[in-house]
Amino acid sequence: MRRATVPDEQWLADIGPVDGIELSVWDMSIPLTETSWGAEVGYAVHPYLTPPNRVANAAGGAPGVTVQLLTAGYDAHLAHLPAGVSMCNAAGVHDTATAELAVTLLLASVRGIPEFVAAQARGEWLPIRIWPSLADSRVLILGYGRIGQAIARRLAPFEVALTAVATTRRPGDEWVGEVWGVADLPTLLPNTDVVIAILPLTDHTQGLIDAEFLAALPDGATLINVARGPVVDTDALLAELNSGRLRAAADVTDPEPLPADHPLWSAPNMLISPHVGGATDAFRPRAVRLIREQLRRYAAGQEFVHVVASG
């Protein structure tokens, strides 16, 4: 019998029994060594939306103990990961919700929904005008992993021309003929109407969308950021928004949370959501399926999936 932990009693009930696994409740707020069974734990689920420094409390578990995150992003946790502790992210759990929000932000931005909402609050019927359309636009998905593919799958019926960009070139799939490399961006950006950023935050991607990147986009282009705030140079984005040349929508910002007096709030053609990409009721059933699969693997002595850092 192998021991694993989940954050609370509700997770215990949702996951249910798994052959070969003894499940305990531990929210990682205290060191594993302070529990009576800590040295036996080989797999521990990190509580959703809690400080990333809690992963430090996983030291002292069974040899090779693995922490399971419930987020796709893991950059904030790496600095706190103890030696000898591995970490898995929740790849696949947030694909649906994040892709939904990316498409929502894009449609809302190009079809003027923020302006309509403001007019409704004033009781004003706006005069008709011609708005941009998503149909026939050239959409570039920057970061073509699982969520990028989920976005492509949802955008295809909107009659857009899709381009995908990843770190390096590779063959395409049913949604794109090929996947371009980051090195190809200078050639691609001038022929792009929409950029959707959904790439991880790394030393290579921090500030990738800078003044030069934005300047390469044609007038009237739209930037959607559902990746991480620091992927975008905020000052460079503000300059483009204030000039009226570009539109943008973001679920993530730099800094985050965005201070009440930050100029991004009032920038023209800017739509902001408060980092809620994965926060839907689609999250829990998908997270339960992932955890049950990981526990099945643990009981069988198999490798975990989605390992992002190895102890």
ABEGO torsion letter per residue (X at the ends): XBBBBBABAAAAAAAEBBBGBBBBBBAGABBAAABAAAAABABBBBBBGBBAAAAAAABGBBBGBBBBBABABAAAAAAABBBGBBBBBBBGAAAAAAAAAAAAAAAAAAAGAAAAAAAAAAGBBBBBBBBBBABGBBBBBBGBBAAAAAAAAAAAAAGBBBBBBBABBBBBBAABABBBBAAAAAAAAAABABBBBBBBBBAAABGABBAAAAAABBBGBBBBBABBAAABBAAAAAAAAAAGABBBBBABBOBOBBBAABAAAABBGBBBBBGAAABBAAAAAAAAAAAAAAAAAAAAGBBBBGBABBX
